[in-house]
Amino acid sequence: MTRGNQREKDRERAQSRGGKGAKGKDDGLTPEQRRERDAKALQEKTAKKAAQAAGGESSGGKGNAKK
C-alpha cells in the first residue's frame, strides 16, 4: 500500500496547477473575433491539404487500392 495516497497527491498537484485547461480557456477575444480567427485557420488548413492532394494524385491516390 505504498501508493495509498496517490489520489490525494494528484488532486493537490492539479489544484496547484491552477485553472489551466479547457475550462479556464479565455484568450480575450470576442466570439466574432474568434470565429474570424478560426475561419482563417481553417482556410489555410484546407488550402494546405488541397495542395498536398494535388501533389499526391500522381502517386495513385490513397483509398482506391482496397476494394
Predicted model as a PDB file, atoms N, CA, C, CB and O in Angstrom, pLDDT in the B-factor column:
MODEL        1                                                                  
ATOM      1  N   MET A   1       0.828  -1.198   0.000  1.00 53.00           N  
ATOM      2  CA  MET A   1       0.000   0.000   0.000  1.00 53.00           C  
ATOM      3  C   MET A   1       0.870   1.260   0.000  1.00 53.00           C  
ATOM      4  CB  MET A   1      -0.941  -0.001   1.215  1.00 53.00           C  
ATOM      5  O   MET A   1       0.573   2.230   0.697  1.00 53.00           O  
ATOM      6  N   THR A   2       1.918   1.233  -0.767  1.00 63.00           N  
ATOM      7  CA  THR A   2       2.783   2.407  -0.813  1.00 63.00           C  
ATOM      8  C   THR A   2       2.160   3.534  -1.615  1.00 63.00           C  
ATOM      9  CB  THR A   2       4.129   2.044  -1.400  1.00 63.00           C  
ATOM     10  O   THR A   2       2.563   4.689  -1.475  1.00 63.00           O  
ATOM     11  N   ARG A   3       1.180   3.217  -2.456  1.00 68.00           N  
ATOM     12  CA  ARG A   3       0.563   4.249  -3.287  1.00 68.00           C  
ATOM     13  C   ARG A   3      -0.833   4.599  -2.793  1.00 68.00           C  
ATOM     14  CB  ARG A   3       0.500   3.791  -4.739  1.00 68.00           C  
ATOM     15  O   ARG A   3      -1.680   4.999  -3.592  1.00 68.00           O  
ATOM     16  N   GLY A   4      -1.087   4.463  -1.532  1.00 77.00           N  
ATOM     17  CA  GLY A   4      -2.415   4.690  -0.990  1.00 77.00           C  
ATOM     18  C   GLY A   4      -2.889   6.120  -1.074  1.00 77.00           C  
ATOM     19  O   GLY A   4      -4.090   6.361  -1.197  1.00 77.00           O  
ATOM     20  N   ASN A   5      -1.983   7.073  -1.011  1.00 89.00           N  
ATOM     21  CA  ASN A   5      -2.411   8.468  -1.041  1.00 89.00           C  
ATOM     22  C   ASN A   5      -2.136   9.103  -2.404  1.00 89.00           C  
ATOM     23  CB  ASN A   5      -1.705   9.261   0.061  1.00 89.00           C  
ATOM     24  O   ASN A   5      -2.046  10.327  -2.507  1.00 89.00           O  
ATOM     25  N   GLN A   6      -2.005   8.299  -3.430  1.00 90.00           N  
ATOM     26  CA  GLN A   6      -1.727   8.802  -4.779  1.00 90.00           C  
ATOM     27  C   GLN A   6      -2.820   9.753  -5.254  1.00 90.00           C  
ATOM     28  CB  GLN A   6      -1.585   7.638  -5.764  1.00 90.00           C  
ATOM     29  O   GLN A   6      -2.531  10.788  -5.855  1.00 90.00           O  
ATOM     30  N   ARG A   7      -4.061   9.403  -4.986  1.00 89.00           N  
ATOM     31  CA  ARG A   7      -5.179  10.233  -5.438  1.00 89.00           C  
ATOM     32  C   ARG A   7      -5.140  11.611  -4.794  1.00 89.00           C  
ATOM     33  CB  ARG A   7      -6.511   9.549  -5.127  1.00 89.00           C  
ATOM     34  O   ARG A   7      -5.346  12.624  -5.463  1.00 89.00           O  
ATOM     35  N   GLU A   8      -4.875  11.645  -3.485  1.00 90.00           N  
ATOM     36  CA  GLU A   8      -4.821  12.937  -2.793  1.00 90.00           C  
ATOM     37  C   GLU A   8      -3.664  13.788  -3.310  1.00 90.00           C  
ATOM     38  CB  GLU A   8      -4.684  12.728  -1.277  1.00 90.00           C  
ATOM     39  O   GLU A   8      -3.820  14.993  -3.510  1.00 90.00           O  
ATOM     40  N   LYS A   9      -2.522  13.176  -3.522  1.00 91.00           N  
ATOM     41  CA  LYS A   9      -1.368  13.922  -4.040  1.00 91.00           C  
ATOM     42  C   LYS A   9      -1.669  14.465  -5.432  1.00 91.00           C  
ATOM     43  CB  LYS A   9      -0.109  13.025  -4.077  1.00 91.00           C  
ATOM     44  O   LYS A   9      -1.321  15.602  -5.748  1.00 91.00           O  
ATOM     45  N   ASP A  10      -2.308  13.661  -6.250  1.00 91.00           N  
ATOM     46  CA  ASP A  10      -2.628  14.097  -7.601  1.00 91.00           C  
ATOM     47  C   ASP A  10      -3.623  15.251  -7.582  1.00 91.00           C  
ATOM     48  CB  ASP A  10      -3.186  12.934  -8.416  1.00 91.00           C  
ATOM     49  O   ASP A  10      -3.510  16.186  -8.375  1.00 91.00           O  
ATOM     50  N   ARG A  11      -4.585  15.188  -6.687  1.00 90.00           N  
ATOM     51  CA  ARG A  11      -5.540  16.297  -6.568  1.00 90.00           C  
ATOM     52  C   ARG A  11      -4.843  17.580  -6.145  1.00 90.00           C  
ATOM     53  CB  ARG A  11      -6.645  15.949  -5.564  1.00 90.00           C  
ATOM     54  O   ARG A  11      -5.164  18.658  -6.646  1.00 90.00           O  
ATOM     55  N   GLU A  12      -3.888  17.469  -5.222  1.00 92.00           N  
ATOM     56  CA  GLU A  12      -3.139  18.653  -4.795  1.00 92.00           C  
ATOM     57  C   GLU A  12      -2.338  19.228  -5.953  1.00 92.00           C  
ATOM     58  CB  GLU A  12      -2.204  18.310  -3.624  1.00 92.00           C  
ATOM     59  O   GLU A  12      -2.281  20.444  -6.131  1.00 92.00           O  
ATOM     60  N   ARG A  13      -1.720  18.356  -6.737  1.00 92.00           N  
ATOM     61  CA  ARG A  13      -0.962  18.819  -7.896  1.00 92.00           C  
ATOM     62  C   ARG A  13      -1.869  19.530  -8.883  1.00 92.00           C  
ATOM     63  CB  ARG A  13      -0.255  17.648  -8.580  1.00 92.00           C  
ATOM     64  O   ARG A  13      -1.510  20.581  -9.412  1.00 92.00           O  
ATOM     65  N   ALA A  14      -3.040  18.964  -9.133  1.00 90.00           N  
ATOM     66  CA  ALA A  14      -3.975  19.553 -10.089  1.00 90.00           C  
ATOM     67  C   ALA A  14      -4.443  20.931  -9.615  1.00 90.00           C  
ATOM     68  CB  ALA A  14      -5.183  18.622 -10.299  1.00 90.00           C  
ATOM     69  O   ALA A  14      -4.589  21.853 -10.417  1.00 90.00           O  
ATOM     70  N   GLN A  15      -4.673  21.062  -8.335  1.00 89.00           N  
ATOM     71  CA  GLN A  15      -5.099  22.356  -7.802  1.00 89.00           C  
ATOM     72  C   GLN A  15      -3.971  23.374  -7.876  1.00 89.00           C  
ATOM     73  CB  GLN A  15      -5.579  22.209  -6.358  1.00 89.00           C  
ATOM     74  O   GLN A  15      -4.215  24.548  -8.152  1.00 89.00           O  
ATOM     75  N   SER A  16      -2.755  22.944  -7.636  1.00 89.00           N  
ATOM     76  CA  SER A  16      -1.633  23.879  -7.664  1.00 89.00           C  
ATOM     77  C   SER A  16      -1.343  24.366  -9.081  1.00 89.00           C  
ATOM     78  CB  SER A  16      -0.387  23.226  -7.074  1.00 89.00           C  
ATOM     79  O   SER A  16      -0.780  25.445  -9.269  1.00 89.00           O  
ATOM     80  N   ARG A  17      -1.727  23.569 -10.076  1.00 87.00           N  
ATOM     81  CA  ARG A  17      -1.541  23.990 -11.459  1.00 87.00           C  
ATOM     82  C   ARG A  17      -2.462  25.144 -11.819  1.00 87.00           C  
ATOM     83  CB  ARG A  17      -1.779  22.824 -12.401  1.00 87.00           C  
ATOM     84  O   ARG A  17      -2.195  25.869 -12.777  1.00 87.00           O  
ATOM     85  N   GLY A  18      -3.507  25.321 -11.092  1.00 75.00           N  
ATOM     86  CA  GLY A  18      -4.423  26.428 -11.337  1.00 75.00           C  
ATOM     87  C   GLY A  18      -5.513  26.060 -12.309  1.00 75.00           C  
ATOM     88  O   GLY A  18      -5.821  24.880 -12.481  1.00 75.00           O  
ATOM     89  N   GLY A  19      -6.108  27.057 -12.954  1.00 62.00           N  
ATOM     90  CA  GLY A  19      -7.239  26.855 -13.847  1.00 62.00           C  
ATOM     91  C   GLY A  19      -6.825  26.616 -15.281  1.00 62.00           C  
ATOM     92  O   GLY A  19      -7.599  26.901 -16.194  1.00 62.00           O  
ATOM     93  N   LYS A  20      -5.642  26.107 -15.506  1.00 58.00           N  
ATOM     94  CA  LYS A  20      -5.211  25.830 -16.869  1.00 58.00           C  
ATOM     95  C   LYS A  20      -6.006  24.659 -17.420  1.00 58.00           C  
ATOM     96  CB  LYS A  20      -3.695  25.537 -16.924  1.00 58.00           C  
ATOM     97  O   LYS A  20      -6.316  23.712 -16.697  1.00 58.00           O  
ATOM     98  N   GLY A  21      -6.332  24.728 -18.703  1.00 56.00           N  
ATOM     99  CA  GLY A  21      -7.083  23.651 -19.327  1.00 56.00           C  
ATOM    100  C   GLY A  21      -8.269  24.172 -20.101  1.00 56.00           C  
ATOM    101  O   GLY A  21      -8.387  25.373 -20.341  1.00 56.00           O  
ATOM    102  N   ALA A  22      -9.134  23.284 -20.484  1.00 54.00           N  
ATOM    103  CA  ALA A  22     -10.258  23.646 -21.340  1.00 54.00           C  
ATOM    104  C   ALA A  22     -11.249  24.564 -20.623  1.00 54.00           C  
ATOM    105  CB  ALA A  22     -10.970  22.392 -21.821  1.00 54.00           C  
ATOM    106  O   ALA A  22     -11.818  25.463 -21.243  1.00 54.00           O  
ATOM    107  N   LYS A  23     -11.457  24.349 -19.344  1.00 54.00           N  
ATOM    108  CA  LYS A  23     -12.459  25.153 -18.632  1.00 54.00           C  
ATOM    109  C   LYS A  23     -11.975  26.577 -18.400  1.00 54.00           C  
ATOM    110  CB  LYS A  23     -12.807  24.502 -17.294  1.00 54.00           C  
ATOM    111  O   LYS A  23     -12.780  27.508 -18.432  1.00 54.00           O  
ATOM    112  N   GLY A  24     -10.696  26.768 -18.171  1.00 51.00           N  
ATOM    113  CA  GLY A  24     -10.161  28.092 -17.891  1.00 51.00           C  
ATOM    114  C   GLY A  24      -9.667  28.798 -19.135  1.00 51.00           C  
ATOM    115  O   GLY A  24      -8.952  29.795 -19.028  1.00 51.00           O  
ATOM    116  N   LYS A  25     -10.022  28.317 -20.299  1.00 62.00           N  
ATOM    117  CA  LYS A  25      -9.503  28.864 -21.544  1.00 62.00           C  
ATOM    118  C   LYS A  25     -10.225  30.160 -21.884  1.00 62.00           C  
ATOM    119  CB  LYS A  25      -9.649  27.847 -22.690  1.00 62.00           C  
ATOM    120  O   LYS A  25     -11.432  30.163 -22.125  1.00 62.00           O  
ATOM    121  N   ASP A  26      -9.479  31.258 -21.901  1.00 68.00           N  
ATOM    122  CA  ASP A  26     -10.042  32.543 -22.281  1.00 68.00           C  
ATOM    123  C   ASP A  26      -8.930  33.347 -22.932  1.00 68.00           C  
ATOM    124  CB  ASP A  26     -10.652  33.298 -21.048  1.00 68.00           C  
ATOM    125  O   ASP A  26      -8.006  33.799 -22.257  1.00 68.00           O  
ATOM    126  N   ASP A  27      -9.020  33.525 -24.241  1.00 78.00           N  
ATOM    127  CA  ASP A  27      -7.961  34.206 -24.959  1.00 78.00           C  
ATOM    128  C   ASP A  27      -8.227  35.702 -25.115  1.00 78.00           C  
ATOM    129  CB  ASP A  27      -7.780  33.577 -26.313  1.00 78.00           C  
ATOM    130  O   ASP A  27      -7.471  36.394 -25.797  1.00 78.00           O  
ATOM    131  N   GLY A  28      -9.284  36.208 -24.495  1.00 85.00           N  
ATOM    132  CA  GLY A  28      -9.569  37.634 -24.535  1.00 85.00           C  
ATOM    133  C   GLY A  28     -10.205  38.100 -25.830  1.00 85.00           C  
ATOM    134  O   GLY A  28     -10.247  39.303 -26.088  1.00 85.00           O  
ATOM    135  N   LEU A  29     -10.696  37.197 -26.642  1.00 85.00           N  
ATOM    136  CA  LEU A  29     -11.328  37.571 -27.900  1.00 85.00           C  
ATOM    137  C   LEU A  29     -12.841  37.508 -27.776  1.00 85.00           C  
ATOM    138  CB  LEU A  29     -10.850  36.664 -29.034  1.00 85.00           C  
ATOM    139  O   LEU A  29     -13.396  36.727 -27.004  1.00 85.00           O  
ATOM    140  N   THR A  30     -13.483  38.352 -28.560  1.00 90.00           N  
ATOM    141  CA  THR A  30     -14.939  38.270 -28.618  1.00 90.00           C  
ATOM    142  C   THR A  30     -15.297  37.071 -29.491  1.00 90.00           C  
ATOM    143  CB  THR A  30     -15.573  39.601 -29.179  1.00 90.00           C  
ATOM    144  O   THR A  30     -14.462  36.599 -30.262  1.00 90.00           O  
ATOM    145  N   PRO A  31     -16.520  36.576 -29.380  1.00 91.00           N  
ATOM    146  CA  PRO A  31     -16.911  35.431 -30.218  1.00 91.00           C  
ATOM    147  C   PRO A  31     -16.738  35.696 -31.708  1.00 91.00           C  
ATOM    148  CB  PRO A  31     -18.350  35.061 -29.942  1.00 91.00           C  
ATOM    149  O   PRO A  31     -16.380  34.791 -32.462  1.00 91.00           O  
ATOM    150  N   GLU A  32     -16.989  36.924 -32.134  1.00 94.00           N  
ATOM    151  CA  GLU A  32     -16.842  37.239 -33.557  1.00 94.00           C  
ATOM    152  C   GLU A  32     -15.370  37.194 -33.971  1.00 94.00           C  
ATOM    153  CB  GLU A  32     -17.441  38.626 -33.867  1.00 94.00           C  
ATOM    154  O   GLU A  32     -15.043  36.677 -35.040  1.00 94.00           O  
ATOM    155  N   GLN A  33     -14.488  37.731 -33.137  1.00 93.00           N  
ATOM    156  CA  GLN A  33     -13.059  37.687 -33.437  1.00 93.00           C  
ATOM    157  C   GLN A  33     -12.561  36.246 -33.473  1.00 93.00           C  
ATOM    158  CB  GLN A  33     -12.266  38.498 -32.403  1.00 93.00           C  
ATOM    159  O   GLN A  33     -11.741  35.878 -34.314  1.00 93.00           O  
ATOM    160  N   ARG A  34     -13.067  35.443 -32.550  1.00 93.00           N  
ATOM    161  CA  ARG A  34     -12.665  34.036 -32.501  1.00 93.00           C  
ATOM    162  C   ARG A  34     -13.119  33.309 -33.765  1.00 93.00           C  
ATOM    163  CB  ARG A  34     -13.249  33.346 -31.247  1.00 93.00           C  
ATOM    164  O   ARG A  34     -12.378  32.499 -34.322  1.00 93.00           O  
ATOM    165  N   ARG A  35     -14.357  33.607 -34.221  1.00 95.00           N  
ATOM    166  CA  ARG A  35     -14.869  32.994 -35.440  1.00 95.00           C  
ATOM    167  C   ARG A  35     -14.003  33.355 -36.644  1.00 95.00           C  
ATOM    168  CB  ARG A  35     -16.315  33.426 -35.684  1.00 95.00           C  
ATOM    169  O   ARG A  35     -13.686  32.504 -37.475  1.00 95.00           O  
ATOM    170  N   GLU A  36     -13.624  34.642 -36.724  1.00 96.00           N  
ATOM    171  CA  GLU A  36     -12.792  35.081 -37.844  1.00 96.00           C  
ATOM    172  C   GLU A  36     -11.436  34.390 -37.815  1.00 96.00           C  
ATOM    173  CB  GLU A  36     -12.609  36.602 -37.814  1.00 96.00           C  
ATOM    174  O   GLU A  36     -10.927  33.956 -38.849  1.00 96.00           O  
ATOM    175  N   ARG A  37     -10.860  34.294 -36.634  1.00 95.00           N  
ATOM    176  CA  ARG A  37      -9.555  33.645 -36.485  1.00 95.00           C  
ATOM    177  C   ARG A  37      -9.639  32.175 -36.880  1.00 95.00           C  
ATOM    178  CB  ARG A  37      -9.044  33.778 -35.038  1.00 95.00           C  
ATOM    179  O   ARG A  37      -8.777  31.660 -37.592  1.00 95.00           O  
ATOM    180  N   ASP A  38     -10.682  31.514 -36.412  1.00 95.00           N  
ATOM    181  CA  ASP A  38     -10.842  30.094 -36.707  1.00 95.00           C  
ATOM    182  C   ASP A  38     -11.121  29.866 -38.197  1.00 95.00           C  
ATOM    183  CB  ASP A  38     -11.976  29.501 -35.860  1.00 95.00           C  
ATOM    184  O   ASP A  38     -10.629  28.900 -38.781  1.00 95.00           O  
ATOM    185  N   ALA A  39     -11.906  30.751 -38.806  1.00 97.00           N  
ATOM    186  CA  ALA A  39     -12.203  30.608 -40.233  1.00 97.00           C  
ATOM    187  C   ALA A  39     -10.931  30.768 -41.059  1.00 97.00           C  
ATOM    188  CB  ALA A  39     -13.262  31.640 -40.675  1.00 97.00           C  
ATOM    189  O   ALA A  39     -10.713  30.035 -42.023  1.00 97.00           O  
ATOM    190  N   LYS A  40     -10.101  31.723 -40.678  1.00 97.00           N  
ATOM    191  CA  LYS A  40      -8.843  31.928 -41.395  1.00 97.00           C  
ATOM    192  C   LYS A  40      -7.938  30.710 -41.253  1.00 97.00           C  
ATOM    193  CB  LYS A  40      -8.126  33.185 -40.878  1.00 97.00           C  
ATOM    194  O   LYS A  40      -7.318  30.280 -42.226  1.00 97.00           O  
ATOM    195  N   ALA A  41      -7.860  30.156 -40.056  1.00 96.00           N  
ATOM    196  CA  ALA A  41      -7.031  28.976 -39.827  1.00 96.00           C  
ATOM    197  C   ALA A  41      -7.559  27.789 -40.625  1.00 96.00           C  
ATOM    198  CB  ALA A  41      -6.981  28.633 -38.328  1.00 96.00           C  
ATOM    199  O   ALA A  41      -6.782  27.004 -41.170  1.00 96.00           O  
ATOM    200  N   LEU A  42      -8.868  27.662 -40.691  1.00 97.00           N  
ATOM    201  CA  LEU A  42      -9.473  26.559 -41.435  1.00 97.00           C  
ATOM    202  C   LEU A  42      -9.205  26.696 -42.932  1.00 97.00           C  
ATOM    203  CB  LEU A  42     -10.982  26.502 -41.173  1.00 97.00           C  
ATOM    204  O   LEU A  42      -8.924  25.705 -43.607  1.00 97.00           O  
ATOM    205  N   GLN A  43      -9.291  27.925 -43.452  1.00 97.00           N  
ATOM    206  CA  GLN A  43      -8.999  28.147 -44.865  1.00 97.00           C  
ATOM    207  C   GLN A  43      -7.557  27.787 -45.184  1.00 97.00           C  
ATOM    208  CB  GLN A  43      -9.275  29.599 -45.248  1.00 97.00           C  
ATOM    209  O   GLN A  43      -7.279  27.163 -46.207  1.00 97.00           O  
ATOM    210  N   GLU A  44      -6.642  28.182 -44.307  1.00 97.00           N  
ATOM    211  CA  GLU A  44      -5.229  27.856 -44.518  1.00 97.00           C  
ATOM    212  C   GLU A  44      -5.015  26.340 -44.490  1.00 97.00           C  
ATOM    213  CB  GLU A  44      -4.349  28.540 -43.445  1.00 97.00           C  
ATOM    214  O   GLU A  44      -4.252  25.794 -45.287  1.00 97.00           O  
ATOM    215  N   LYS A  45      -5.690  25.684 -43.575  1.00 96.00           N  
ATOM    216  CA  LYS A  45      -5.553  24.232 -43.453  1.00 96.00           C  
ATOM    217  C   LYS A  45      -6.086  23.520 -44.697  1.00 96.00           C  
ATOM    218  CB  LYS A  45      -6.290  23.731 -42.205  1.00 96.00           C  
ATOM    219  O   LYS A  45      -5.448  22.604 -45.217  1.00 96.00           O  
ATOM    220  N   THR A  46      -7.252  23.945 -45.166  1.00 96.00           N  
ATOM    221  CA  THR A  46      -7.824  23.298 -46.347  1.00 96.00           C  
ATOM    222  C   THR A  46      -6.987  23.584 -47.587  1.00 96.00           C  
ATOM    223  CB  THR A  46      -9.265  23.765 -46.567  1.00 96.00           C  
ATOM    224  O   THR A  46      -6.857  22.721 -48.455  1.00 96.00           O  
ATOM    225  N   ALA A  47      -6.414  24.793 -47.681  1.00 95.00           N  
ATOM    226  CA  ALA A  47      -5.556  25.109 -48.817  1.00 95.00           C  
ATOM    227  C   ALA A  47      -4.307  24.231 -48.792  1.00 95.00           C  
ATOM    228  CB  ALA A  47      -5.168  26.603 -48.806  1.00 95.00           C  
ATOM    229  O   ALA A  47      -3.849  23.761 -49.833  1.00 95.00           O  
ATOM    230  N   LYS A  48      -3.771  24.018 -47.619  1.00 94.00           N  
ATOM    231  CA  LYS A  48      -2.588  23.174 -47.481  1.00 94.00           C  
ATOM    232  C   LYS A  48      -2.911  21.729 -47.865  1.00 94.00           C  
ATOM    233  CB  LYS A  48      -2.047  23.236 -46.040  1.00 94.00           C  
ATOM    234  O   LYS A  48      -2.129  21.075 -48.555  1.00 94.00           O  
ATOM    235  N   LYS A  49      -4.072  21.236 -47.414  1.00 94.00           N  
ATOM    236  CA  LYS A  49      -4.476  19.869 -47.747  1.00 94.00           C  
ATOM    237  C   LYS A  49      -4.735  19.732 -49.240  1.00 94.00           C  
ATOM    238  CB  LYS A  49      -5.728  19.467 -46.956  1.00 94.00           C  
ATOM    239  O   LYS A  49      -4.397  18.709 -49.835  1.00 94.00           O  
ATOM    240  N   ALA A  50      -5.330  20.752 -49.852  1.00 93.00           N  
ATOM    241  CA  ALA A  50      -5.598  20.708 -51.285  1.00 93.00           C  
ATOM    242  C   ALA A  50      -4.292  20.680 -52.063  1.00 93.00           C  
ATOM    243  CB  ALA A  50      -6.453  21.912 -51.717  1.00 93.00           C  
ATOM    244  O   ALA A  50      -4.177  19.975 -53.065  1.00 93.00           O  
ATOM    245  N   ALA A  51      -3.309  21.443 -51.603  1.00 92.00           N  
ATOM    246  CA  ALA A  51      -2.009  21.448 -52.272  1.00 92.00           C  
ATOM    247  C   ALA A  51      -1.336  20.089 -52.141  1.00 92.00           C  
ATOM    248  CB  ALA A  51      -1.105  22.546 -51.690  1.00 92.00           C  
ATOM    249  O   ALA A  51      -0.709  19.611 -53.086  1.00 92.00           O  
ATOM    250  N   GLN A  52      -1.464  19.470 -50.984  1.00 91.00           N  
ATOM    251  CA  GLN A  52      -0.879  18.143 -50.789  1.00 91.00           C  
ATOM    252  C   GLN A  52      -1.604  17.109 -51.655  1.00 91.00           C  
ATOM    253  CB  GLN A  52      -0.941  17.737 -49.297  1.00 91.00           C  
ATOM    254  O   GLN A  52      -0.973  16.222 -52.229  1.00 91.00           O  
ATOM    255  N   ALA A  53      -2.921  17.227 -51.745  1.00 90.00           N  
ATOM    256  CA  ALA A  53      -3.697  16.277 -52.536  1.00 90.00           C  
ATOM    257  C   ALA A  53      -3.356  16.435 -54.013  1.00 90.00           C  
ATOM    258  CB  ALA A  53      -5.212  16.477 -52.304  1.00 90.00           C  
ATOM    259  O   ALA A  53      -3.275  15.440 -54.734  1.00 90.00           O  
ATOM    260  N   ALA A  54      -3.157  17.655 -54.472  1.00 89.00           N  
ATOM    261  CA  ALA A  54      -2.809  17.885 -55.868  1.00 89.00           C  
ATOM    262  C   ALA A  54      -1.436  17.299 -56.169  1.00 89.00           C  
ATOM    263  CB  ALA A  54      -2.837  19.389 -56.197  1.00 89.00           C  
ATOM    264  O   ALA A  54      -1.212  16.778 -57.261  1.00 89.00           O  
ATOM    265  N   GLY A  55      -0.541  17.377 -55.239  1.00 85.00           N  
ATOM    266  CA  GLY A  55       0.785  16.819 -55.422  1.00 85.00           C  
ATOM    267  C   GLY A  55       0.800  15.319 -55.284  1.00 85.00           C  
ATOM    268  O   GLY A  55       1.658  14.658 -55.869  1.00 85.00           O  
ATOM    269  N   GLY A  56      -0.119  14.762 -54.531  1.00 75.00           N  
ATOM    270  CA  GLY A  56      -0.132  13.323 -54.279  1.00 75.00           C  
ATOM    271  C   GLY A  56      -0.972  12.520 -55.250  1.00 75.00           C  
ATOM    272  O   GLY A  56      -0.957  11.291 -55.187  1.00 75.00           O  
ATOM    273  N   GLU A  57      -1.703  13.162 -56.146  1.00 65.00           N  
ATOM    274  CA  GLU A  57      -2.565  12.430 -57.074  1.00 65.00           C  
ATOM    275  C   GLU A  57      -1.766  11.594 -58.059  1.00 65.00           C  
ATOM    276  CB  GLU A  57      -3.455  13.394 -57.831  1.00 65.00           C  
ATOM    277  O   GLU A  57      -2.227  10.531 -58.473  1.00 65.00           O  
ATOM    278  N   SER A  58      -0.581  12.047 -58.444  1.00 54.00           N  
ATOM    279  CA  SER A  58       0.203  11.317 -59.429  1.00 54.00           C  
ATOM    280  C   SER A  58       0.725   9.995 -58.883  1.00 54.00           C  
ATOM    281  CB  SER A  58       1.358  12.165 -59.902  1.00 54.00           C  
ATOM    282  O   SER A  58       1.137   9.127 -59.653  1.00 54.00           O  
ATOM    283  N   SER A  59       0.713   9.831 -57.555  1.00 51.00           N  
ATOM    284  CA  SER A  59       1.201   8.585 -56.968  1.00 51.00           C  
ATOM    285  C   SER A  59       0.120   7.514 -56.913  1.00 51.00           C  
ATOM    286  CB  SER A  59       1.735   8.842 -55.575  1.00 51.00           C  
ATOM    287  O   SER A  59       0.380   6.416 -56.422  1.00 51.00           O  
ATOM    288  N   GLY A  60      -1.065   7.795 -57.394  1.00 53.00           N  
ATOM    289  CA  GLY A  60      -2.094   6.771 -57.466  1.00 53.00           C  
ATOM    290  C   GLY A  60      -3.201   6.942 -56.443  1.00 53.00           C  
ATOM    291  O   GLY A  60      -4.200   6.225 -56.510  1.00 53.00           O  
ATOM    292  N   GLY A  61      -3.067   7.843 -55.518  1.00 53.00           N  
ATOM    293  CA  GLY A  61      -4.119   8.062 -54.535  1.00 53.00           C  
ATOM    294  C   GLY A  61      -4.008   7.133 -53.359  1.00 53.00           C  
ATOM    295  O   GLY A  61      -3.145   6.256 -53.327  1.00 53.00           O  
ATOM    296  N   LYS A  62      -4.888   7.323 -52.380  1.00 58.00           N  
ATOM    297  CA  LYS A  62      -4.820   6.538 -51.137  1.00 58.00           C  
ATOM    298  C   LYS A  62      -5.796   5.380 -51.136  1.00 58.00           C  
ATOM    299  CB  LYS A  62      -5.091   7.425 -49.938  1.00 58.00           C  
ATOM    300  O   LYS A  62      -5.397   4.218 -51.058  1.00 58.00           O  
ATOM    301  N   GLY A  63      -7.073   5.700 -51.223  1.00 58.00           N  
ATOM    302  CA  GLY A  63      -8.095   4.726 -50.881  1.00 58.00           C  
ATOM    303  C   GLY A  63      -8.588   3.831 -52.013  1.00 58.00           C  
ATOM    304  O   GLY A  63      -9.473   3.008 -51.778  1.00 58.00           O  
ATOM    305  N   ASN A  64      -8.074   3.950 -53.196  1.00 59.00           N  
ATOM    306  CA  ASN A  64      -8.589   3.150 -54.310  1.00 59.00           C  
ATOM    307  C   ASN A  64      -7.955   1.777 -54.405  1.00 59.00           C  
ATOM    308  CB  ASN A  64      -8.377   3.879 -55.598  1.00 59.00           C  
ATOM    309  O   ASN A  64      -8.427   0.945 -55.181  1.00 59.00           O  
ATOM    310  N   ALA A  65      -6.912   1.509 -53.651  1.00 55.00           N  
ATOM    311  CA  ALA A  65      -6.208   0.223 -53.758  1.00 55.00           C  
ATOM    312  C   ALA A  65      -7.036  -0.908 -53.181  1.00 55.00           C  
ATOM    313  CB  ALA A  65      -4.858   0.290 -53.046  1.00 55.00           C  
ATOM    314  O   ALA A  65      -6.994  -2.022 -53.702  1.00 55.00           O  
ATOM    315  N   LYS A  66      -7.793  -0.652 -52.115  1.00 58.00           N  
ATOM    316  CA  LYS A  66      -8.581  -1.705 -51.458  1.00 58.00           C  
ATOM    317  C   LYS A  66     -10.029  -1.642 -51.910  1.00 58.00           C  
ATOM    318  CB  LYS A  66      -8.499  -1.576 -49.923  1.00 58.00           C  
ATOM    319  O   LYS A  66     -10.674  -0.597 -51.814  1.00 58.00           O  
ATOM    320  N   LYS A  67     -10.527  -2.742 -52.395  1.00 53.00           N  
ATOM    321  CA  LYS A  67     -11.959  -2.814 -52.733  1.00 53.00           C  
ATOM    322  C   LYS A  67     -12.492  -4.172 -52.485  1.00 53.00           C  
ATOM    323  CB  LYS A  67     -12.206  -2.432 -54.168  1.00 53.00           C  
ATOM    324  O   LYS A  67     -13.676  -4.420 -52.712  1.00 53.00           O  
TER     325      LYS A  67                                                      
ENDMDL                                                                          
END                                                                             
